Amino acid sequence: MQQEISQHDSSQEPSQPLLLTIPQVAKSLGISRAMVYTLLAKNEGPPVIRLGRSVRVSAASLRRWVEEQENEQCLK
């Protein structure tokens, strides 16, 4: 039974981290780190989570933000 539980737990680990660093966000979007920081400074980027001095973006928030950008482009 213990073996079944541990196998079940490992299968639910996400393939992508829950929180992304700014370099990971930049790589995911195919843009530079500087561009990500510029978007964040203008409040035009994805929502961030601050953990002490660290800035992270949740993978789910990044996906939603990209979809929102896509929808805004379609409306123009």
N, C-alpha and C positions, 0 to 999 in steps of 0.2 A: 504494500500500500504506500509506503514512504516513497518508493521508486516512482510510482505512478504520479504522485503529487509533484515531485521535483521535475519530472518530464513535462507535466502540464504547465508548470510555472515558466519554464524556459521557452516554451512555444509561444507564450504571450508577450515576450520581450519585443519591443518595437525594433524594426530594422533601422530606423532613423532615430537619433536622440530626441527626447522630448523638448529640450531647449537647445537652441542653436547659438553659436557665437556669431559675432559680426562677420568674421572671415567666412564662416560656413554659410551665412545668409548671402553674402556677396557671391560666393561660388555657386550656390543654388540658383541665383538670379542671373548669373553670367555678367555681373557688373563688378566694378572695383569696390574695395572697402571704403575708399574716400567717397564714392557716390552714395553708398549706404549711409554713411555718417552725415552727408549733406541732406539726404532725404529725411533722416531722423531730426536733424537740426531745424528743418523747415516744417516739422510735424506732418510730412507727406509720406512717411514710411510706415512700415508695419508697427503695431504696438509692441512696446518693449517691456521687459521685466528687469528691474534692477535688483541685484543681489550684492549688497555692499557696493563696491566700486565696479563690479562686473555688470555688463549689459547683455541680456539674452533676449531672444525672440522665440516664442513657442512655435513649433513646426505647424501646428493647427492654425495659429494666427497668421503665419506667413502665407499658408495656402489660401485662407480667406481673403487676405489683403490682395494677393495676386488676382483672385477671382473678381474682387471689387474693381481693381484697375482695368481688368478685361471688360467688365460691364460698363464702366465709364467710357472706355474707348468706343464701345459699340454705340453708345448714345450720342456721341459727337458727330 
